[in-house]
Amino acid sequence: MPKSAPIRVIIPAIGVDSGLVRLGLNRNGTLQVPRNGFPAGWFTGAPTPGEKGPAIIAGHVHWAGRAGVFARLARLERGDTITVTRQDRSTALFRVSRVQQYPKATFPSAAVYGDIDHPGLRLITCGGLDTVSAKYEANLVVFADLSK
C-alpha cells in the first residue's frame, strides 16, 4: 500500500476502537508514549500501516489507576484481526501472528523495529507488572502481518 498516515485502530477481539496520535522519539532515543490512557499512538518514524516494513502503534495498559487503551492487549491470539484506517480512507487489515512479552532490560529492538520484507504491524504496551514496586518490568508486543 502507498504511504498514508493511520488515523484509527480497531481490534474487535478486545473491544478497541481508538483514534491515533503521532509519536516520535524521546531525547534518549526511546519511543515516546501517548500522554494519556487514550488514545493509542503511532510512531511517525516507521512505515505507515500497509507499507512494507513494521508499522508501530503504542498505547497504555493502565493510566492514572484506570484501564488504558491496550488494557486487554495480552488477550489477543494468533489469527485475531486488527484494522487500521488510514488518512487516504483506505484500510489495512492485519492478522496477529504472535504475542510476546520481553523484559525491558533486554527488549529486542531489532526484532520489533527492524526491517521486514512485508507489511507488518507491532502493537506495544507495558507488561510484567511487579506487584511489590507497582512498576512494569516488561513490554508486551503483538506482531501482525497484512492480510489484505
N, C-alpha and C positions, 0 to 999 in steps of 0.2 A: 504494500500500500504506500502511496506517497505520504510525505511528511504532513501531519496535521495535529495540532495541539489537542490533547484529550480534555474533555470538559465534564465527564461524568463516568463513574464506575458503578456497575450493578452486579451484585453477587447473590443470586436468588437463594442458594442453599443456606446462606447465613443471614439473609434479610438486609443486605447492604444496598443502599441506593444513595450515593453521595456525589456531590459536586467535587471539583478538584481545585486546589490552589497550587501555585507554582512554588517549587522548592529548588534551591541551589545548594552550594556548599558553604559550610562554616569556614572561618579563617584557618582552622586546623585541618581542613580537607575532608571532614566528615560530612555526611549528608544532613542537610537541615531537616527538621521535622515540623509538621504543622504547629501553629501557635496554640491551637485548642484541640479538644477531643474530636471535633467535627469541623470541617470536612477532612477527607484524606487529601494528600498532595502528590503531585507528580514531579519527578526530577527532570528539570529542563536541560540538563547536560547529557542526557541519554537519548536514544532513539524515541520517537513518539510511538505509542502503541499501534502495531500493524507494520511499522517499518522493520527492516532487517536489524536484528540485534535485540538486546534486553531493555525493554521499557521498564521504568521503575515507578511504583506507586507506594507511598508510605503513609501510615496512619497510626494513631494511638490505640492501644488496647484498653487503657484507663486514662482518665484525665480528671483531676480535682475530685477524686473519690467516686467518680461515675464511670460507667462503661463508655469506651471510646468507639470510634467508627469501626475499628478492627477487633473489637472485643471477642468475637467468635471465630476469628480467622483460623485458629488451630483446629476447628471442626471440619475444615474443607478436606475433601477426599479426592483422590485421583478420578478424573472424569468430570468433576463439577465444572460449571461454566462461569466465566467472568466476561461481561460485556463492557466495552469501553466505547462511549460515544465521543466522537471527535468533532472538532470545530467545523470541519467541512461537511458535517451532517452524516458522515458515514459511521458505521460501527465496526469495531474489531471484536470478534468472538474468540475467546481463548478457552482452552480446557486445561485444568490442573493436571500436571504430570507428577508432582510430588510436593510434600510439605516437610520442611526440615528445620530443626532448631539448632542454632550454633551458639556456643559461649561467646560473649562479646570480646573476650581476650584473644580468641583465635578465629574471629569472623573471617570466612574465606572470601575476601573482596573479589579476587579474580574469578571465582566460580559464580558469584552473584552478579557482578557488574561487567565482567569480561565479555569480549566479542563472542557471538554465536553466529552460525551460518543460516539462521532462520529468524522470523519474527517471534520474539518471546516476551514474557511479562513476568516481573518479580513484584510480589506484594510483600512488604516488610513491616513488621511491628515488633514490639518487645515481647519477651517470653522469659521463662525461668525465674519467676518471682521468688526471691529469698524471703521467707516469712519472718525471719528474725530482723533483717535490715530493712525490709519493705522496699528493696531495690530489685530491679530486673537485671539478671545476670546473663541473659542471652537475648538473641534476636530470632524471631520466627520468620522464615522465608517461604513463601508459596511460589513455586516455579510453574509457569503455564506456557503453552505454545499456541500460536494462532491456529484456529480451527477453520475459519473462513473469512 
